[in-house]
């Protein structure tokens, strides 16, 4: 009964649903960092990747909520987000600086379009 009530509550409250799902994602990321640390891989790059994923998620929400950015910018943002999520551990070091710079450029474009400049 409690599970049924909880499911119904989450269906009617999307913000709560997002927070529960993001909690699972954060726990998975922490577990992955822990495993990489035990194995002896560099976890700094992995942490940067997770921070960049979060930054892109925030940019996507900002662009969609402001409704003043054009469709091509949103498409570029979603494509970059998919690229980051698909990065393998071996590609991290080479790709993160470029993707960070692209995120900053997109952020400037979003605020330029929404301020009317």
SVG drawing of the C-alpha trace seen along z (x, -y; Angstrom):
<svg xmlns="http://www.w3.org/2000/svg" viewBox="-2 -44 48 46">
<polyline fill="none" stroke="black" stroke-width="0.4" points="0.0,0.0 2.8,-2.4 4.6,-1.7 1.3,-2.4 0.8,-5.7 4.4,-6.7 4.1,-6.0 0.9,-8.0 2.5,-10.9 5.5,-11.0 3.3,-10.9 1.5,-14.0 4.6,-15.9 7.2,-16.1 9.8,-18.0 9.8,-15.2 10.2,-12.7 13.2,-14.5 14.8,-14.7 14.4,-11.0 15.9,-10.2 18.8,-12.6 19.6,-11.0 20.0,-7.6 22.2,-9.3 24.4,-10.9 24.8,-7.7 25.8,-5.9 28.4,-8.6 29.8,-8.4 30.0,-4.6 31.7,-4.9 34.3,-7.3 34.9,-5.0 35.4,-2.0 37.8,-4.0 39.7,-5.1 40.1,-1.5 41.2,-0.4 43.8,-3.2 42.4,-5.3 42.5,-9.0 39.2,-10.2 39.8,-13.9 38.8,-13.7 35.7,-11.6 34.6,-14.2 35.1,-17.0 33.0,-15.0 30.2,-14.7 30.4,-18.4 30.3,-19.2 27.2,-17.0 25.5,-18.8 26.4,-22.2 25.0,-21.1 21.8,-20.0 21.5,-23.4 22.1,-25.1 19.4,-23.0 16.9,-23.8 17.8,-27.5 17.5,-27.6 14.2,-25.7 12.7,-27.8 13.6,-31.2 12.0,-30.3 14.0,-33.0 16.8,-30.9 16.4,-29.6 16.0,-26.0 19.5,-25.6 21.0,-26.6 18.9,-24.1 19.9,-21.4 23.6,-22.3 23.2,-22.1 21.5,-18.7 24.1,-17.3 26.9,-18.5 25.2,-16.9 24.9,-13.6 28.6,-13.8 29.7,-14.3 27.6,-11.4 29.0,-9.2 32.7,-10.0 34.7,-7.0 37.3,-7.2 40.1,-7.2 38.7,-10.2 38.1,-12.4 41.4,-14.2 41.4,-15.2 37.7,-16.2 36.8,-17.9 38.6,-21.3 36.8,-21.6 33.4,-20.7 33.9,-23.1 34.7,-25.9 31.7,-25.0 29.4,-25.1 30.7,-28.6 30.1,-29.8 26.5,-28.4 25.9,-30.0 26.9,-33.4 24.7,-32.9 21.7,-32.0 22.0,-35.1 22.7,-37.3 19.6,-36.0 17.5,-36.4 18.7,-39.9 17.8,-41.1 21.4,-41.8"/>
</svg>
